[in-house]
Amino acid sequence: MKTHIKERPIPFSADMVRALLQGWKTQTSRTRGLERFNGWPDRKIPLGEDAWELCHFIKEEPGIWRAIFQDPRGECPPGLDPVVKCPYGKPGERLCVRDPFFNVYDDWFRLLLEITDIEVRKLQSITEEEAMAEGIETIFYDEETSSTGWKNYLDPESMCIRARDSFFTLWDRLHGAGEAETDPWVWMIKFKVLKVKGTIK
């Protein structure tokens, strides 16, 4: 009996679809489903009380995570559900790419991704290697010194020295100026490309 593997649609910008097709992009960072945690502690706090400190997330089971707070008042703030399910699925499940050029349900030209790992982390914790895996573009490379210049997505006349900085300019272009500095909680999703133009890799 053939096992059914869940597939969910996921949007990508034209730049990121090109990065997927070129093999540069094997990771994506998303905030969907984490809004109630990214509004913390700026949400309403009772007068005279300090904000609860959200420290990290732990995985309870594949695709299910729990927010961990450090506070003597309890495990989590009253009225806040600390458990969150990843809206993109779990390792082994698939994402169908939706972009400006082709329909997510077009079987002839479908870009299919298989999730290999998911973490919940702060955006600013991304490493140089992970930033490269986000699909950012190299615009300069010196073979003698191995120096690399990365695309500045906010200013085409300049470039970034570090991959992380390039990724943060991409984040700000997609989400609004200064949004990378707010350091939101994100799903860091790693994947491999399975299918392009009807061919399973």
Sequence and secondary structure as in RCSB ss.txt:
>XXXX:A:sequence
MKTHIKERPIPFSADMVRALLQGWKTQTSRTRGLERFNGWPDRKIPLGEDAWELCHFIKEEPGIWRAIFQDPRGE
CPPGLDPVVKCPYGKPGERLCVRDPFFNVYDDWFRLLLEITDIEVRKLQSITEEEAMAEGIETIFYDEETSSTGW
KNYLDPESMCIRARDSFFTLWDRLHGAGEAETDPWVWMIKFKVLKVKGTIK
>XXXX:A:secstr
      EEEEE  HHHHHHHHHT B EEEE TT HHHHTTTTS   TT    EEEEEEEEETTEEEEEEE TT S
S TT   EEE TT  TT EEEEE SSS TT SSS  EEEEEEEEEEEGGG  HHHHHHBT  EEEEETTTTEEEE
E SS TT EESSHHHHHHHHHHHHH TTTGGG  EEEEEEEEEEEETTEE 
